Amino acid sequence: MKHMLVAAAIACLSLSHSNAQEAAVGEWFHQIDEAKQAAILKGVPILMVFSGSDWCRPCIQMRQEVWDNPAFQAYAHDSLVLLELDFPARKKNKLSPEQTAHNETLAEQYNPRGEFPTAVLIDSGGRELTHFGYNAAFSAEDYVEYLKAQVTP
């Protein structure tokens, strides 16, 4: 019985480690603890994005023009862990109560003014490095250059 518990614990840790590695290659995390684990594994910062995916026009534009852009995705693949913190309005897009509470807790700490979209770059320990919003005059490449400047010593 003791061996089964140890094996189960190792399997859970391996699965958690595997999930962090898989999502770390460019997919968006939705939980801060998983994002921090992936950031530690990769040795990169976390880009938290506060978004209203179904009601905030600038959020939708930022997703289409920046986050979904191949130039940003190529940079993020090796240099960032992505954490999406969504605040949808439509009933059909409603998040679980747990996810809503998680997002609200992070918003209180990193986006207390409730501005959308807001992107916050943090280190794996949670220390804010910079934050910014959407600027239609900036290209995905401009955002990449800005982010590079924030993490280069």
C-alpha positions in Angstrom: 0.0 0.0 0.0 2.8 2.4 0.9 4.5 1.7 -2.4 1.2 2.5 -4.3 1.0 5.8 -2.5 4.6 6.7 -3.4 4.0 5.7 -7.0 0.8 7.7 -7.2 2.6 10.8 -5.7 5.4 10.4 -8.3 2.9 10.0 -11.1 1.1 13.2 -10.0 4.4 15.2 -9.8 5.4 13.9 -13.2 2.1 14.8 -14.7 2.2 18.2 -13.2 5.8 18.7 -14.5 4.8 17.4 -17.9 1.8 19.8 -18.1 4.0 22.7 -17.2 6.4 21.8 -19.9 3.7 21.2 -22.5 1.9 24.5 -21.9 5.2 26.3 -21.7 5.8 26.0 -25.4 3.4 28.8 -26.3 0.0 27.9 -25.0 -1.7 30.0 -22.5 -1.9 28.9 -18.8 -4.9 29.9 -16.7 -3.6 29.2 -13.2 -0.7 31.2 -11.7 0.8 28.3 -9.9 1.2 26.3 -13.1 2.6 29.4 -14.9 5.1 30.0 -12.1 6.2 26.3 -12.2 6.7 26.6 -16.0 8.5 29.9 -15.7 10.9 28.3 -13.2 11.5 25.3 -15.5 12.2 27.6 -18.5 13.9 30.3 -16.6 11.7 33.0 -18.1 9.2 35.6 -16.9 5.4 35.3 -17.0 3.3 37.6 -19.2 -0.1 37.9 -17.5 -2.9 39.2 -19.7 -6.1 40.6 -18.2 -8.7 40.5 -20.9 -12.4 40.7 -21.5 -12.5 38.2 -24.4 -16.1 38.7 -25.4 -16.8 42.3 -24.6 -13.6 44.4 -24.7 -12.9 45.5 -28.3 -9.3 46.5 -27.6 -8.7 43.1 -25.9 -10.0 41.3 -29.0 -7.8 43.5 -31.2 -4.8 42.9 -29.1 -5.4 39.1 -29.3 -5.7 39.3 -33.1 -2.9 41.8 -33.8 -0.4 40.9 -31.1 -0.9 37.6 -29.2 -1.9 35.6 -32.3 0.8 37.2 -34.5 3.6 34.8 -35.5 6.3 37.3 -34.5 5.0 37.4 -31.0 4.4 33.7 -30.8 7.9 32.9 -31.9 9.3 35.2 -29.2 7.0 33.9 -26.5 7.8 30.3 -27.3 11.3 30.6 -25.9 11.1 33.7 -23.8 7.8 33.9 -21.9 5.2 31.9 -20.1 1.8 33.1 -21.0 -1.0 33.5 -18.4 -4.5 34.5 -19.6 -6.8 36.0 -17.0 -10.1 36.4 -18.7 -13.2 38.3 -17.5 -15.9 37.3 -20.0 -19.4 38.9 -19.8 -21.5 36.6 -21.8 -23.2 33.7 -20.0 -22.1 31.2 -22.5 -18.4 32.1 -21.8 -18.8 32.1 -18.0 -15.8 30.8 -16.1 -16.1 28.4 -13.1 -16.4 30.1 -9.8 -12.9 28.9 -8.8 -11.4 30.4 -12.0 -13.3 33.6 -11.5 -12.0 33.9 -7.9 -8.5 33.1 -9.1 -8.6 35.8 -11.8 -10.1 38.4 -9.4 -7.4 37.7 -6.8 -4.7 38.4 -9.3 -6.5 41.4 -10.7 -6.6 42.9 -7.2 -2.9 42.6 -6.9 -1.7 43.3 -10.5 -4.6 45.3 -12.1 -6.3 47.1 -9.3 -7.7 49.8 -11.6 -9.5 47.2 -13.7 -8.0 48.4 -17.0 -8.6 46.1 -20.0 -6.5 44.9 -21.7 -3.6 45.0 -19.3 -0.5 42.9 -19.7 1.8 42.5 -16.7 5.2 41.0 -17.0 6.3 39.3 -13.7 9.2 37.2 -12.7 8.6 33.6 -11.5 8.5 35.0 -7.9 5.6 37.3 -8.7 7.5 40.6 -8.8 6.2 43.0 -11.4 8.7 44.0 -14.1 6.4 46.1 -16.2 2.9 46.5 -17.4 1.3 47.9 -20.5 -2.0 48.1 -22.4 -3.1 48.1 -26.1 -1.8 50.7 -28.4 -3.1 50.5 -32.0 0.0 52.2 -33.3 2.3 49.3 -32.0 2.9 46.2 -34.1 3.5 42.8 -32.6 7.2 43.4 -33.4 7.1 46.6 -31.3 5.6 44.7 -28.3 8.3 42.0 -28.7 11.1 44.7 -28.7 9.5 46.3 -25.7 9.4 43.0 -23.8 12.9 42.2 -24.8 14.1 45.5 -23.3 12.3 44.8 -20.0 14.0 41.4 -19.5 17.5 42.2 -20.8 19.8 43.2 -17.9 
